[in-house]
Amino acid sequence: MKTLQTTFFLFVFVPLVNSAPPILQESLQFYEYDTDVTMESLIQQDYEMQSKDIRKDGTNVSLDTSLRLQGDDSESDVPPTKDTNLPTCLLCVCLSGSVYCEEIDIEAVPPLPKETAYLYARFNKIKRIAVSDFADIPTLRRIDFSGNRIEEIEDGAFSKLLLLEELSLAENRLLKLPVLPPKLTTFNANQNRIKSRGIKANAFKKLTNLAYLYLGHNALESVPLNLPESLRILHLQYNNITTITDDTFCKSNNTRYIRTRMDEIRMEGNPILLAKHVNAFSCLRTLPVGTYY
């Protein structure tokens, strides 16, 4: 009887014990990896396989892009922007008294750290300079605003910077010059829209250290008056200068007067014919560059 029961059990139940389906076998094998293989390596293998498939399709998508596409659909794809509200030394580069704020699209002078000596803010979108921009920074020695959109400079914005030696306002939209600080040695206002009426008669007279003056590519009708004795280089090329006098560079009442420091005057690109004003150059060691006939 027991033999009959055993035979019946084997006949009924043994056919039901089959091997697992192939899909189930594969899923079971996933968990049978060696214990030294971490989950991170498995994920990396999965992404490498995905990257290969993407390359086969001829689409160049980076791994970061692939991860982003697999992320939460609710995340919005916001392009990176320049936060101009950041503190200055995060927005710019501050290094040993120098502040570099070049090509970051700022529209105003940022608040500067105290004891800033050198400010480079070239190629931005600054339109206006206010007195308050430098009111608490008397240590400035050099300022460069080249390549901005400056149209207005408040009276006194630079005049109280008693240590300032170099100032560049080149490639802006100025119609007139501001009051300049007394110790300035180099002033560059090339490529603006400055006319002669935009320069006061005594704008340069008291600048006894000024050696380099660049006013080329403007709209000047005459050479600025009262140029200081310290001047070595004067650039006035490509303006609208039509006339000069015997007192422009020299002293008509002193035939022995010589400008010993003046090394270069550029006046090419102006409508003036320099040969008609020989006496205006009698005190110079070299003739100005320009049209003579």
Salt bridges, closest charged atoms under 4 A:
GLU102 OE2 - ARG122 NE 2.47
ASP105 OD2 - LYS82 NZ 3.74
ASP144 OD2 - ARG122 NE 3.94
GLU151 OE2 - ARG173 NH1 3.92
GLU152 OE1 - ARG128 NE 3.38
GLU154 OE2 - ARG128 NH2 2.25
GLU165 OE2 - ARG141 NH1 3.77
GLU166 OE1 - ARG142 NE 3.10
ASP263 OD2 - ARG232 NE 3.34
ASP263 OD1 - ARG285 NH2 2.89
GLU264 OE2 - HIS235 NE2 2.56
GLU268 OE2 - ARG266 NH2 2.32
